């Protein structure tokens, strides 16, 4: 079941890469193109979520 879903997601991703174009060139997202501020914001959100979950589970 999981293998079927993984295969489906991989084919969807390949289809996305080949159909998403800008000026007839394939759009491939590069991690290095993200701004450092975006990385800090994502880390802050992840840390806040983990802290919130920890607080919820330890207060039971």
N, C-alpha and C positions, 0 to 999 in steps of 0.2 A: 504494500500500500504506500509506504513512504517512498520507496524507489520510484513508483509510478508518478508521485507528485513531484519528486526532484527532477525526473526526466521531463515532465511537463513544464516546470519552471525554467529549466535550461533551454528548452525549445522556444518558450515564450521570450526569454532574454535574447536569444539569437535572432528571433524574428524582430524584436524591438531594435536591436543594433542595426539590422539591415534595412528597416523601414524608416527609421528616424534619421532624416538628413537635413543638413543646413548647407545651402549652396552646393548641392550634389555631393557632399562629403559626409561620411558616416559620423554620427555623433557618438563619441565614446567618452563617458565621464571619467575624469582623471582625479584621483584623490588629491594630488598636489595643486589642483586648480582652486580648491576651497581656501577661503581666507582663514587665517589663524583665529580670528575672532569667532568664526562659525564653529571651529573645533572647541574653543573654550566654552561657548554657549552650550554645545551639545554635551560636553563633559559636566557642566554645571547642572543641566537638566537630569542627566543620568544619576549624578551623585544625589541630587535632591530626591529623586524617585526612590533610590535605594534607601536613603535615610528615612523616608516616609514609610516604606514597606517594613523596614526594621522596627520602627516605632509601633506600627500596627501589630506585628507578630509578637513583640515582646510585651505588649500591654494586655495580652489575652489572659 
